[in-house]
Amino acid sequence: MGFFKKPTLRNRDDKRTRAAELTLRESIYPLCLVTILFFLWGFSYGLIDTLNKHFQEVLGITRSRSSGLQAAYFGAYPLASLGHANWLLRHWGYKAVFIWGLFLYGLGSLIAWPCLVYRSFGGFCVAIFIIGNGLGSLETAANPYLAVCGPPKYSEIRINIAQAFNGIGTVVAPVLGSYVFFKNTGTDVNALKNVQWTYLAIACFVFALAVVFYFSPIPEITDADMAFQAESTHAGTDVQPFRKQYRLFHATFAQFCYTGAQVAIAGAFINYVTETRVTASGPTSSSTAARFLAGAQGAFTLGRFAGSAIMKFVRPRWVFFVFMTLCIIFIIPSITERGNTGMSMLYIVLFFESIIFPTIVALGMRGLGKYSKRGSGLIVAGVSGGAIVPPLLFAASDSQGAVNHETGHAPTAIAMTVPLAFFIAAWTYTYCVNFVPAYRDVADKFSTTELGIVNAHANDAENQIGSSEGSGGVLAKDEAPARKETVQAAEKM
């Protein structure tokens, strides 16, 4: 790529680089590398959904206690996105956070190994918490990186395509759980021992990937770059202090509510199917329900690709509005219906959930300029909803008593009212970004800009000065004193 002469982890945030106007071609390699990360945490997330039900069976724990896996996993996100990962992002840069996140992911995977062998649920939750810190760090950097790496016009499309590979990971994990981990083992001790090799393989892979990231010359995108993009599109809101970035705070709230609902539905899916679907041979088994979960995650992945394609022709905010609204409409029948009908409703809900998370990230970061890194940490912290809503759903389910297949009493189906309420709360942001001018105008200006497409790098330092010699693709010190002052002032806030 030629952006840096040698591998480096620390970069100055008060200077603009050539990354401010990356073209489609220049952004392909770094985007492909970062997309690998999305598959990794999709796989990890899908594996947890599968293990949730099997821990209930193998260890004999309640549904609400098994949700401790989700609580540990997503509870780590705010610690990462608002704490250590965000600090690294603001003081060192994206590459440093990628490597740090991969290290924590690998460390947690190694710790998970003995915990699975000795059937320690508490120890495994600790390992998942460390993995969650690693993945939270990766999401703190990867989501905003995809949103800003390349022409701003295609931000939502880029992030949704990359997130589609996250969906592929969530499909692979339940299939692996059904056909490999828990095949013919039932509640036998080997049911958990079989998973240890997967976590060992994950550890080896992510450590190797961290080395690849270190030596890869991926472009670093600074606060000054983002301030330049916001100014060039005339949609910047960074002239206001950070505490007045109300669109950002609303996006964070929506992310919290939506992610909580999504995680709760996926985490309870196997329980839902085993409680509501009865065939001539009896209730659906957990292994069969895991295969249905893989199919539902396949619908989720298909929705990501379909949504990304539609965004090429329809403004992302409208696609966002339709998909979010349909999530609410189709989850309602899943509460009252049973059997294949109820399960099909959840399939449709997962299809329309597909683009919501990445689109909130992309739209929420619009116009943040020099606040982009701080803002991305806040939006990713909204993922912590995944630690709050699943326990609420499972607690509501436990309160409904035992399953009765003869009468159709299904506690998990009734508890789907919990994610429904959080969907409705998240919908408020969807409404505002389409019908409130202060939200809508910023989104539209970024969607129509030709930055990075027409006259790419016309504002580069070497083009402005007339020579690239010695500039390294960074603005000369006396070229942008005002921009430097504004960025430094933002850092002090």
Order of alpha helices (4+ residues) and beta strands (2+ residues): alpha-alpha-alpha-alpha-alpha-alpha-alpha-alpha-alpha-alpha-alpha-beta-beta-alpha-alpha-alpha-alpha-alpha-alpha-alpha-alpha-alpha-alpha-alpha
